[in-house]
Amino acid sequence: MRQQPGHRLQSLAEVRRVVLTASADERDTEPIPISALQHVVYCPRQAALIHLERMWAENLQTAEGQVVHLASDRGDRRQARGVRRVHALPLASARLGIAGIADLVEFIAGPDGEIAYPVEYKRGKPKSHKADEVQLCAQALCLEEMTGHPVSEGAIYYATTRRRLVVAIDDSLRRTTEAAIATLSEILASGVTPPPTTERTRCRACSLAELCRPKASIKDAVGWRARTLGTLLKEEP
């Protein structure tokens, strides 16, 4: 789906049309949302509950995140010290089968044309896992395919620190991102929701904790049935 430098897709509908038809091996399914990659890195079960079982619940963290994105998704375009800034830019990659909308992309003039610099807006502060970095990297991979120019760097703006964290789009992050896409593709294709993450600290911050019921879902169903049946038989007169 490589576009000529300077060509920009104008709508998410056009992005989806391109990602579904431009590839040589035309896909029969909808592209994976770029935002879903953050979910699968954080917890594959959370990703399945949201994108496979269509479950969702709000908590303080998700509400604050919506406020941050509303502040960034203004859709305006303006010049800033020679840098063209585009908010809410539709993105897609036919090769990877992903699509979404970037919070902000800064286009920096270079000798061979504009170089894209994606900026993702997040609540809170930098985290120990790579979920945010993977989402940003997926945007960079889309921009490379759409513009024909390499994207070596981007940034994540955290609302709590009010600072940008510069992220190198290096080989390691690219491999992690493509692995996350493959994992989510397998989950969606199988139709099976994975077990809860072993990182239990993540469950406490998850808005789907009540719907997920991580403690209950890891119990041995066969063992529970045998124990319950044994108890009932003992109680018979």
Disulfide bonds with the S-S distance in Angstrom:
none
